[in-house]
Amino acid sequence: MGEQIDVLFPDLLGLTHGKTVPAHRLDHPTHYAITCMVQGLDLGFLKTASYSTSAGFPDMEAIVDQDTVRPWTDGRTTAMASLFRTNGQPLPLDSRRQLRLICDRWQELGYTPMTGFEMEFFLLDGRSPLTRLPVPDHRVYGIGAGADPTGTIEAIVAFAEHAHLQVEGMNAEFTPSQVEVSLHYQPALPAADCALLFREATRIVARSRGIDATYMARPFGDTVGSGLHANMSMATPDGANAFYDPDDAIGISAVARHFIAGLLAHHEAIAAFAAPTVNSYKRLTPGMLSGYWANWGIDNRIATVRIPGQRGATTRVEHRMADGTASPHMLAAVLLAAGLHGVEAKLALSEPQVGDADAAPNTDRHTPHSLADALDALEADEVLRSYLEPDLVDVYIGLKRREHQRWLSAVTDWEQQEYSRVY
């Protein structure tokens, strides 16, 4: 272990916070006590009962999960922390705890949730306004110069391997300077930790090389956005895949069918976490392969819930709605909660989407068209919210309502260019 360790934890927006402490102080959580306010923070702080002004900005303690210690930058190590009040009680605003609680409920049914994330982002040349990194030899699924002539992708993979983030593959996406990475399939909590840290690692490496990166949902209006696809299945105690059924017509089990039905039942409310920014809804439109319709399909990338063609141990459910700004921990928690409701209630599954859902959808349900509408859907979905920590949901909605209000008050470059010289 290095002499310094970065103790990190995610807030409700999926951004990291923490402190760098001497490694020999790792077992002294009060050494890096932090105000609870940080969990209700964006550009300012949200006034919330028990966590901010009225409570005197009380402390929380970040206690390291010892099995998350890993090599990091500049000879330091890093580790993920769980959050507690100073009286030892778990902090409700801990997204890692929320995911752990949902996984525990699956464990009570005899299943271990398995998750693998596919992440997309753009490499930027560092100029303002945002400018894509030039890739003259771009091609879809390109590697080497066909993905990134600066070699930054290879450097990111090397750093990720050093940090034990377990990259399974990395390549160019459809658009020049857009990159896709697949991370190792594993139990849901460490999978979300790796996704969170990989997003941090991307910027660390890119900026060290004089360029930048963004996971923004749709940073450029002339091209597609960046997704955060979650692949999920359930492992039984003997290691079998509970989503596979060799006797089923398409090879998926009743558990998988109920799970998918749960995802579709809560389609609109899931968007509040899967598409968490104002910009997200410029990606969630027909024609973007982005999870707009409340449907599922067999190896169909135009459906929101895709069942890839592999079967046996690799049978899985891919949810395609989320974008790169989603919190991996909250996304996994909400998807697994929706699927759990489907299994517990034995929800019936609709017929799969066949062909182009955008041309001929088999449903009239789709994602909300704005962040405000998605938050309305979350507030109205009492069943999904019953699986989640009430304080966490309330603070999250408060943060996002305020974000949406800032958007409504903003004067954009487009408005200035469109109107200032005409009127």
Secondary structure, DSSP 8 states (H G I E B T S, - for coil): --SEEEEEEE-TTS-EEEEEEEGGGTT-GGGG-EEGGGGGBSSSB---TTTSGGGT--EEEEEE-GGG-EE-STT-EEEEEEEEETTS-B-TT-HHHHHHHHHHHHHHTT-EEEEEEEEEEEEE-S-SS--B---TT--TT--GGGT-TTSHHHHHHHHHHHTT--EEEEEE-SSTTEEEEEE--EEHHHHHHHHHHHHHHHHHHHHHTT-EEE--S---TTS---BEEEEEEEE-TTS-BTTB-TTSTTSB-HHHHHHHHHHHHTHHHHHHHHS-SGGGGGTSSTTSSSS-BS-EEES-TTSSEEE-S--GGG--EEE---BTTS-HHHHHHHHHHHHHHHHHTT--------S-TTTS-S-S-B--SSHHHHHHHHHH-HHHHHTS-HHHHHHHHHHHHHHHHHHHH---HHHHHHHTTT-
